[in-house]
Amino acid sequence: MKRKDWVKVYLSDEQKRLLRRIAESLGIGESEVLRQAFMEYEKSISLITEKAHGKNLGKLCFSLFLQDNGCN
């Protein structure tokens, strides 16, 4: 198995409650929820970047588990 690095993430109380609830409902750990969310986000950015024909989209808003798939 590949070695995993440590990353410190600061979450608001509401984000932490949501993360805990998602992890419990999926039966996986909180770290795994974050890893999966990160990979899904990376996939969506790759698709957006391809559609934008190389335009810089670095200022996209990233927020985990937005219900409306928009930016806050």
C-alpha positions, -999 to 999 in steps of 0.1 A, spaced: 0 0 0 12 35 -7 23 57 21 -2 85 30 8 119 41 -7 139 70 -27 170 62 -42 193 88 -76 207 79 -95 233 99 -133 229 98 -161 250 113 -183 233 138 -210 229 112 -185 214 87 -173 190 113 -208 179 122 -216 173 85 -184 154 80 -191 132 110 -227 126 98 -215 116 63 -188 93 76 -213 75 99 -239 72 72 -214 57 48 -197 35 74 -162 49 66 -138 72 85 -138 110 83 -104 109 65 -118 86 39 -147 109 33 -123 138 27 -101 118 4 -131 107 -17 -145 143 -18 -111 156 -29 -109 130 -57 -144 138 -69 -136 175 -68 -104 169 -88 -124 150 -115 -149 179 -118 -121 205 -122 -105 184 -149 -137 183 -168 -143 220 -163 -107 228 -174 -111 208 -206 -143 226 -214 -127 260 -208 -98 252 -232 -70 259 -208 -83 291 -192 -71 296 -156 -99 285 -133 -78 287 -102 -102 310 -84 -130 284 -83 -147 282 -49 -142 249 -32 -165 239 -5 -172 203 5 -206 188 0 -225 218 -12 -261 208 -17 -266 232 -47 -232 225 -63 -225 262 -63 -201 285 -44 -209 301 -10 
